Amino acid sequence: MHRFHNILFDSHRIKDKTEALPLVLRLIADNQAQLHILITYSLFQDKPRGNKTTSLVNKERK
């Protein structure tokens, strides 16, 4: 049986995060893994996706 040392939990598109989080915590405990938390947020949450976001990303890459 494989043991996982790094587990990434992405809750962005999960509707009910309260059901998924206990599963992740159980995986961490069962595999004796460490829990690292990364919280991110979008500056563009209230704005529609599209050209504005894409053009900003393209400017940052130059």
Secondary structure, DSSP 8 states (H G I E B T S, - for coil): ----S------TT-S-HHHHHHHHHHHHHHTT----------TTTTS--SHHHHHHHHHHH-
